[in-house]
Amino acid sequence: MAEWRREYIAAESDRFAVGISELLPALEADQLDTDAIERRVQQLADGASISKGFCASCRNLFTHWPALDEKEWDSAVLRYFDTEEVEAFSRAGCKFCAFIMGRFQHHEGLLDRFRKIEARLSVGNASAKCSLAVQNIGEGIGEDATSQALWVNMPGKEVSHCNYACDQELADFVSEILPKDATLWDGDIESLDLVKTWLSDCDESHKKECSSRKPLDGPGRLILIEDDSVKLVETASLDSLPQYATLTYCWGKVPFLKLTRDTYAEFLAGISLDRLPQTFQDAIIVARRLGLSHIWIDALCIIQEEPGNKDWLKESGLMRSVYGGSHVTLAASSATEVSQGFLSSALSPKYQGGFYAQVSSQKYTRKQNFHSAAVFFESLLQTPLARRAWAMQERLLSRRTVLFSEYGVFWQCHSTSRSEFIPGGFSGHPGPTLMFSDEEPLPWLDVMCQYSEAKLTYPSDRLPALSGIAARQHEITGDKYLAGLWEKDLIPSLLWFSLDATETTERRACSWTWASIDGPCSVKEFTEKGGTPQVRLLESWTKLLGPDPFGPVTDGEITLACQSLIPATLDREGSQSNDVGSDCPETPETKKVPSVAIEKSGLQPFPVSLDCIEQEAAKNEPVYLLPIMAGRVSMYVDETDEMNCQNPNVEFAGLVLRSVDNTPGHFVRLGIFGFSNKSWEPGMEGRDLHAEFSGILEERGEETAKSVCLETNESADYPQQQFVIKIK
C-alpha cells in the first residue's frame, strides 16, 4: 500500500484520468468500515451549524469567493473537505453539500471509490482531502464573467482546468452570473405553488414561443373533475373546448379501471375518484390545484380492449391536437406502474438539484445560481417514462410540461427550463431536449435517433407513436411523409443504420425506412456543402393501414435513378473483430462482423452494417452495393472549420441491396456500407478505400446498373443518374 500511495501522490493531477489510471483497480479489494463512517457522519451532522440553508463552510466560501480576474479560464480552489463531512452537512440541511452529495450518490460506486482513496492516503499522513474548484467559462473575467464551472477533485489532487477534472462524472456543475436585481428564491415555496407561478408566467411572457401555431381541434373526450368523482365528457356536446391538462405516464402490468365499451355508460354517469389508480388521482389533484376542471388521460378517454381497435386507431391519430392543444402536460416521470403515483416521491426528492446564492470577493458582490445540467437531463431523458416512445411524442407535442421525478419537480416549455431548485430557469435548454416553438420544424434526424432508442410494448406501434410529431412537422414544412422519413431529405436520410441489429423473421413494410426494424438507429451524416448525392428520387409512395395519414403502413416503395451498382457477396458470419466499445481494452470482446466481398477487385472482404439478423438468410448471398452519397463526412461542428480542413475525411456510403425474386430492377434493403480514405478496420489501416472503391465504380458501376435497371430516365441536370431501380 505504501508503494501505491507513492505512485498516487506522484501521479500528475492533470493527467490522472479515472478509468485509465492503473492505480484505481487496486481499490476494488479494499473494505470500508461502514459502521465507523456512519458514526463519524452522524457526529458531524449533530454538530453542524446550518443557517439560511447552508453550513458554516459554505457560508464562508460565499463571503470569500475568488475574484478570478487574472486571465481567461482563471481557476481556484473554493474549499477542502472529506466525504464524511459533506455527507454530514448534507443530512443537516446544507444545500451546497446536498448538491455535491447528490452527484456522488447518483453515480454508483463513486462515493466508495473516493472513500477508499481517503483511507489509503490517511494511513500515510498524506493529504486525503477532496477539493471543490471553480473556473471562469464563457466570456469575461472577474466581475464581467458570465458563467463558471465547478468540479470536485479526487482526494489529494488539484487539476488546473475543468477539462482535466480527475472525475468527469463530478465535473458537471454550472454557475451562471445573474442580474443584480435577480431573485434569490431563498424562501420556502411549495412545489405546486411554483408550478402555478410558472404556468402563469408562461401564459403572460411566452405568448409567441409557447402559444399554439393554429387552433387545434382537441380530443373527442375529456374527464370532468368534480369534488370526489370524475365524469367522461364528449367534447362535441360542449359549446367550446375548455382548458385541460394531459397526463403522460407508464401503464405498467397491473390491471386497472379503464374506459371500455362495457364501462362507457358508467364513465358518462361518473365514477368515484378512489376507484382510479394512484397516478390518475395524483394528476387530478395537480390539475385541480392549477385551476383546471378537465383532464385528458388516454386510458380514460380512448376506448380500450376493443375488437379491431377502431376507436384507438382513430384517437391515436389525434395526438397532435390532444397534446398540442393541452394547457399543460403532467409527466409522472419516475413511476413504473400506474398504481404507484408520483406526488409523494416528487415532493420529497432524493437530492438537491441546485440553488441560488450571493457571493462576495474582495472586489465585488453578485448573485449566482448553481445547478447541474445532468440533473435536468436525468429527470427528462433517463427515467422510466422517458424510455417510452409514446411519452417522447407526448413531451414534444406539448407546449409545456411539468415533470414529477424522484429528483424533484421540473418545468419545460418552448422558452425555458426550470426546476424547483432553480425556479427562475436555466440559461437555455440543457441537454438534447428537442424543444422548439410551433413555428420551427424539428431536426428530424435527431428526433429519429432519440425516438428509436425508446421502448414500445407493442413493436407495431413504431409509427403510430410517432404520428403526432410527424403531423406537427408536416404542418410546418408541408413535406411528404414517408413512414418515418421525409421526401425532401430522403436521399441522405437513407443512410440510417441500426446500432443493435436484432433478430427477426420478417421486417415491417418498407425496408428503406428505419421504422421497418426495432431498436436504436443513427445516421451517417455528410457535410452540407461537401456531400454529393449519387442517386435522385423519382417517385415514392406508401399504403396506409388506417385513417391516420402519419400512421402505420402496409406497403411502400421508392423509385431512384442511380449512376452505379456493384455486385458483391454478403457473408453474414464475416470475420471476428474486436469490439472497440468494450470497457476492458486489454481483453476486448470479439464478435462476428458481417462483410461483403467484391469479386475481381483488390479489396478484401469489407465490414458492413446490417439492419437486422435474418433467421433464414442465405450463407453467401449475392447482393448489390448502391452508392447514395459521396464526399466529406461530418467531422466538425462548424461548417467553416470543416471546409477549411486540409485533410478531410471523404467517403462513399450507400445501401446493401438484395434483388427481389430475381426481378430486374427491384430490390430490398439489407444494410449500409462505407468506403473511407481513413479506414480503421483491422487489416485495412493505411489504405485509401475511398479511392479504391472509386476505381471499381468507374470500371464496373455503370455497366452493372445498366444491366439490372428497369429503364433509363435521363436528366440534363443529372446526366449520370439515369438507371431506374425500385426499393420496397
N, C-alpha and C positions, 0 to 999 in steps of 0.2 A: 504493500500500500504506500510505503514511503516513496518508492520509485514512481508510482502513479502520481502522487502529489507533486513531485519534482517536475514530471513531464507536463502535468496540467498547468502548473504555475508558469512554466517556461513557454508554453504554447502562446503564440501571438494572438491577441484577442480578435483583431480584425479578420483573421483567417480561421477562426475556430468555429467552423460551421457544424451545427447539430446534424447528426445523421451521416456525416462523413468522417468526423474525428474517430480515430481508433481508440480513444480513451473511454468513450461512453459505453460501449458494450460491457466493459468490466463492471459497471454498476448493477447489472441485472442480478448478480448473485448476492448483492448486499441486502440485509434485512433491517428494516426500520423498526425502532421501538415505538410503536404507535401509542401505547399507553403513556409513555413518558412525554411524547409530543402533545397528547391531549391534555395532560396535567399542566404543561407549560402554557399551552394556548389558553386554557381556562383561567390560569393565574394572571396572565397578561390582560385578558378580557375583563376580569374583575377589577383591575386597577386602571383601566383605560379612562382617559379624560376626553369625553365626547361633548363638543359644543357646536351648536348650529350645523350638525350633520358631519363634523369632521373631527378626527383625533388631533392631539397636540402636534404630532409630527407633520401632518398635512397642513394644519393651520400655520405652522412655522414656515413651511416651504412657500405657502401662498403669500406670505409677507416678506419673503426673501427670494423672490423669483429672479433668476439670472437675466440680465438685460439682453444678452445675445446680440450685441450691436457692433461686434468687431468686424465680421465679414459675413458674406453669404454662406448659408449652411452652417452657421455657428452652432455649437452644441455645448452642453454642460450636464453634470450630474445634479439631479434635484435632491435626492436623499438616498441613504443607505438603509437597508432593512434585512431581516431574515424572514423566512416564510412563516414561521410561527407567529411573529409579530404582526404581519399583515393579515393573517387569518384571524387572530385575536381581535384586532381593531375592526375588522370587517364584521365579526359577530356582534361587537359592541355598538355598531351603527355608523361607522365612518364610511361615507360614500366613496371616497377615493380608494380606500383599502378594499372595499367591496368590489369596486370596479376592477382592480388588479386581480383580486382573488377569483372573481368570476371567470376571467380568462384562463387562469390556472386550472380551475375546476372543469372548464369546458373541454380542454384537451386531455384525453385520457392518458394517465401516466406522467404528465408533465410535472405536477407538483411533487410526486415521489422522486423524480429524477433530480430536481433541484435539491430536495432534502437529503438525498444520498450524497450529493456533491458537498453540501454544507457539512454533513457528518464527517466525511473524509478529510476535508480541509481543517476542521476544528481540532481534530486529533493532533495535527502537526502545528497547531497555533498559527496557521496561515489565515489570511483574511477570508472569512466564509460569508461575508455579506453580499447580498444582491444589491443592485443599484438601479434606480429609476433615472433615465436620461431624457433630455429634451433637445430638440433641434429645430431651427427655422426651416420651413419648406415653403415653396411658392415664392412669391415676390416680397421684397422688402426685408429689412433687418431692424432690430431694436423695436422702437415704438411703432414703426411703419410696417412691421411684419403682418402678414395676412393669416398665416396658419403655422402650426407647429406639429411635429411628430414626437411621440413619446414611446419609449420601449423599456423593457426590463432586461438588464444584463444578467448573465449567469453568475453564480457566486464567484467572487474574486476576479471577475473580468469586467473591463470597461472598453467598449469599442468607440471609434471616433466618428462613426456615421451610422445613421439608422439602416442603411443598406447592408451594413456588416453586422447587424444585431446577432448576438450569439444564438438566439432562438427566434426565428422568424414568426413562429406562432404567437409570440407576445409582442412583436413589433408592429402592432396594428392599431395603436391608439392615435387619435387625431384631436387636435385642439384648434378651434377657429377663433380668431380675434373678432369680438363683437363690437358693434357701435357703442358709443358712450352712453346712449340712452336705452340700451338693451335691458330687458327684464332679466333678473337673476333667477326667477322662479324658485325662490328659497322657501316659500310657504308650502304647506301640505294641501294639495288639491286632489280630491278623489278622482280616480281614473276616468269614471264615466262622465264626470263633470268636465274633464279635459276634452273628452271626445265631443261633447256637446259644444264646447268652445271652438274646437277645430272645425266642426261642421258649419257653425255659424260664420266663422272667418272665411271658410272656403266659399260659402254662398255669397258673401259680400265682396271678397277680394279677388276671387279667381273666376269671375264670370266668363271671361274669354277662354281661358285654358280648360276649365272644368265643366263648362256647360255643354249640353248635347249639341252636336253639329246640326241636327234637324230633329223635329218632333218624331218620337218613336211610338209605335202602337202599344207597346207594353204587353204584359201577359194576358192570357184569356181568363185566368182565375187568380184571386188573391185570398189571403187569410185575413179576416177582420178580427182584431184583438179586442176582446171585451174584458170585463172585470176578472172573471175566473174561468173563462171559456174562450174558445175560438170558433169562428164560423167561416165556411167556404163561401166566397162571393164570386159570381160570374161577372166579369167586368163589363160585359155587353149590357148588363142591366143597370149600370151606373150612368149618371149624367156626365160625369167626367172622371178621368183616371186620377185617383188620389196619390199623394206621395207615399211611397212604400219602401221598405227595406228588403234586401235579398240576403239569403244565407248561403255560404259555401262551406262544406263540411265533409267529413268522411262517414259513409254509411256504416261500415263495419259489417260483421256477420251475425249479430244478434237481431232476431226478428223484432219489429216494432210496428206501431199503428201507421198505416199508410192510406192514401186515397185509392180506392178500387171501385169497380162497378158496384160491388156489394155494399161498400161503406159510403157511397156518394150521397145518398139521401141523408144519412146520419151527419155527415160533414156540413151539408147545407143547413141542417137544423141547429147545429152547434154541438161541440163536444167539450168535455171538461179539460182544462189545461193540464191537470195532473195525469191525464192518460197519455200525454205526449212524452217522448224521451227527453232526457235532461238537456241535451244540446238545443232542442227546439224551445224548451222552456226558457233557457238562458237567453236565446236570441230574442224571444218575445219580451223578456224583461228589459233588454237593452233597447229594443225598438221603442218600447213604451217610454223609457227614460229619455229618449231622444225626441219625444213628442210625436211619434208616428203611430197611426192607428191600423196600419196594414203591413203585412209582410208576405213575401213570396218564398216558399220552400218547395223544392221540386217534388219531394215525396208526398206533400200535402196538396199540391196544385196540378200535378200531372197524374193521370190515371195509371196505376201500376198493375203489373201482373195481368195484363190484358192479352188475350189471344191475338196474335198478329201485330201487337204493339201499335195499333193505329193511332191512338192519342199521343203516345210517346214520339212516334215519327213526326207527327205534326208539331207538337210543342217543342221538341228538341231543336227544331229548326228556327225557333223564335228567340234563341238565347241572346242574340244581338239586341233585340228590343227589350227583353226581360232585364238583363243586367245593365245594358246601356241606358235604360230609362229609370233605373233604380235611383232613389235618393242617396242611399248609402248601402254598401255591401258589408256584411259582418262575416268574418272569417274565423272559424273555430280551428285554429292552426295546429294545435298540439293534440287534439283528441283523435284517437284511432277508431273509436266506436261512438255511435250517435247517443248511446246511453251515458257517456262519460261527462258531458257538459264541458264548458270551457271557462266559466267565470271564476270558479274557485281557484284554479291554478293561475290564471292570468292576473287576478287581483292580488296574488301573493307570489310574485315572480321569484325565480331562483336566484338571480343576482342583478346588481345594478347595471343598467345599460349606458350610463353616463351621468353627467351633472354639469351645473354652471358654477363658476367661482370668479371672485375678483382677486387679481394677483397684483403684487406691487414689487417693483425693483427699486434700486437706488435712483432711477431716472424717470420712472413713470408708474402709473396705476391704470389698469384696464380690466375689462371683463372678457372672459373666455368661456367657451363650452368645451367639454371633454367627452369624447364618445369613441366608439369603435364601429367602423363600417361593417366589420364582421358580425356584430350582434344583429344589426338590421338584416344583413344578408342571411344569416342563420334563421332568423324569425320569419323571413319571407320565403326562402327557397330551400331550406333544409329541415322542413317539418313534415310530419305525416301527410298533412293536407297538400303541401306543395308538391308532393310526389304523385299526386293525382292529375291526370291530363285534363279532366273536366274542370278541376279547380284552377288550373293555369288560365284556361279560357275565361272562366268567371272573373278572375282578377283583372285580366287585360281588357275585358269589356266594360268593367266598372269604372265610373268616373272617380270614385273614391272608395277606399276600403279601410275598415278598421280590423286589424289583426290581433286576435287574442291568443297570445302564445305563453308558453311557460316562462319566457324571459320578460314578460310584461305586455303592455298594450302599445301597439304601433299604428301609425296612420300613414296612408299613401294615397295621394291624389295626383292628377296630372301636373300639379305645380310644385309640390313639396313632399318631403318625407319627414315624419316626426315620431317621437316616442314619448312615453310618459316621463322619461328621464331628460329628454331634450324637447320640451313642449314647443319651443319656438321654431324647431325644424333644423334639419341638416342643410348644409350647402350642397345643393344638387341632390340627385338620387344616388345614394351609394349602392354599388353592385349592379349587376345586369337586370334591372327591374323591367325594362321594356315599357316604360310608361310614357306615352305620347298623347298630346291633345287629339281631339277628334278630327282636327284639320290635317293631321300628319299621318302618312302611311307608316306602318310598322316595318322595320328592317326584316324582311320575310325570312331570309336565311338564318338570322338569329332566332326568330320565332321557331322555325323548323328544328334547329338544333336543340333548343331548350325544351320544346314540346315533346320531341321524340324520346327524351330521357324519362318523361313522366310515365306513370303506370296506369294501366286500364284493367278493370275487372274482366271486361269483355274485349278481346283484341279487335273485334269487328267495329268497335267504337272509334277506331283510329281517326277516321274522317268526321263522323258526327260530332265528336268532342272538340273539333277544330272549326266547325262550320260557322259559329258566331264570329270568330276572329276573321275568317275568310269573308263573311258578309260585310264586316266593318271595312276591311281592306278594299273590297270591290266598290263600296260607296265612295271612297276617296279617289281611287285610281281609275275605276271603270274598266280595269283589265279583265281578261277572260280567265276564269278559274279552271284549273286542270288537276283535280284530285290531289290537292296539296301543293301544287306549283302554279305559276302564272305564265301566261303565254308570252308576254313581252320579254321576260327574263328566262324563258325556258331553256335556251341553249346552254348558258353557263351553269344553270341550276341542275342540269342533267348529271353534273359531276359530283353528286352526293355519294356518300359511301357509308356503309354500315361500320359502326365501331365495335360491334359484338355480334358477328354473324350467328344467327340462331337456326336451329334445325327445323325444317318444315316439310310437310308433304306437298303443299300447294300454296303458292303466293296468292294474295288478293289480286284483283283485276289491275291491269296497267303496270307492267313490270318496270316501266321507265320512271315511276314516281316512288319516292321514299315511303309513301303511305302503303305500299304493297307489302311491306315486311314489318316485323316487330323489332323493337329495340332502338337504342340511340343511334343517331346518324350525324354526320358532319358533311362539309362541302369543301372540295379543293378549289381554292379561290385564286384567280389570276388578277393582276393589277388592272385597273380600269383602262389605262392607256396602253398597257403592254400586252394584253391578251387578245388574240385574234381568233374568232370563230372559224372552225373548219367545216361547218355544216350550216344550212339555213332551214328554217321551219317553213314548210309549205302548207300544212293543214294539221289540225288537231281536233279531236272530239272525245267526249266521254258519254256514257249512258248511265243515267241516274237510277238509283234503287227506289227512291221515294220522292215526295214533293219538294224536299229541300234542295235548291239549286247548288248548295255548297255541301251537300251531304254525301253519303256513300255512293259508290258507282259499281256497276256490274261489268262494265267493259270500257275500253278506250283505246285510242291509237294515235300515234303521231307520225306524220309523213315528213321525211327530211330529204334534202338534196345535199349529197356529200361529194367529196372530191377523191376520197381514198378509202379503201378497205384492205386489210391484211389478213390472210388466212393463217391460223395458228392452231396449236393443240393444247387443250387445257388439261393439266394434271392437278386434280383436287387434293391429292395427298401431298404433292410438292416435295420439298426437302425440309429437313429440320433447320430451324433458325432460333437464335437466342432471342428471348423476349426482352427488348430494351426497356420495357416498363417495369421490370422486376425490381422489387425493393432490395434484393440482395445481389448486387452486381457480381460478387465473387462466384455465385452459383446461380447464374441466370436460368430461368425456366426455358426449356426447349419445347417448341411446338411445330406442328406441320403448317407450312405456308403454301397455299395454292400457287401454281405458277403456270405460265404459258411458254410454249416453245414455238419459235418461228422457223419454219423449215428453210433450208438453203440460205441461212444468214449466219453471221459471226456471233450473234447474240446467244448467250447461254440462256437456259430457262429462266424467265424473269418473274418475280413475285407479282401477284395481282390481288386486288381486294374483292372478294365475292360478297354478294348481298346476303346470302343465306346458304345453309348447308342442306342440299337436297338429298333425301334418303336414298333415292334410286337413280342417281345420276351416273352417266357412263364414266368409266375409269379414265380413259384418254379420249376426250371429246373434241371433235372438230369445232372450232369457234372462229369468229371474225373480230378483229380489232378495228374499231371505228374512231378515228381522231375527232374530238369535239372542240378542243381549244388548244392553242399553241402560243407560246410566248413567255412572258415573265410571270412567275409565281410570286404572290404577295409575300414580301419579307419584312416590310416596314409599315408602320402605322401611317406615316406621312407620305403621300404620293410623290412629292418633290424629292424627298430623300431616296425613294425607290428609283425614280427615273435618273437620278444622279449617280446611282451605284455603278462602279466601274466594272464589276464582275458579277452581273446579275444571275439569278437562278432562273434558267429557262427550261421549259418542259413541254412535251407533247402529252396530253391527257385525253382519255376517251373511254369508250364503253367496250366491254367484252360482251359480244352478242352470240346467240345461238340461232341457227336457221330453224324456222318453224316448219316441221314436217317436210323438209327439203323443198319448200315452196320458194321459188326465186323472189328475192327482194323483201321477204317477210321475216322478221326477227323478234326475239325476246331478249331482254337484258339479263345478264348474269352478274355483272360487277363492273369495276373500273380498272384502268391501268394508268401508269405514268412513266415516261422515259425522260429522265432529267440529265442535265450536264454535270450535276453534282450528286452522283449516286452514293448512297450509304449502304446499300445491300451487300451482304457478305459475298466476296468474290467479284464484286463489281466496282470496288473502290478505285478511284482514279480514272475511270472510263467515262467518256462523254457519250452516254447512251442516247441523249437527245440528237446528237449528230449522226450516230449510227442508225437510229430509227428513221431519221430524216432521209438517209440514203436508201433505206428499204422502201420507204413511201415513194420516192422518186422512181425507183426501179419497178415496183410491182403494184403500188397502191391504186393508180388509175385503171390499170388493166383489170385488176380484180373487181373493183367497183363496177366497171362497165359490164363484166361478165355475169354478175349476180343481181344487178339492179332491175327494177320493174320497167323503167323507161328513163329517158333523159328529159331534163327541164332546164333549158338554157336561159341565162340571165346576163344582160350586158354588165350589170354591176358586180356579178359574182360568176365570171366565166368558168372557173374551175369547179364550182359546186353545182354539178348538173346531173348526178346519178341518183335517181329517186329510190328510196327504200322506206319501208314501214316498220314501226316497232310497236308491238302490242303490249 
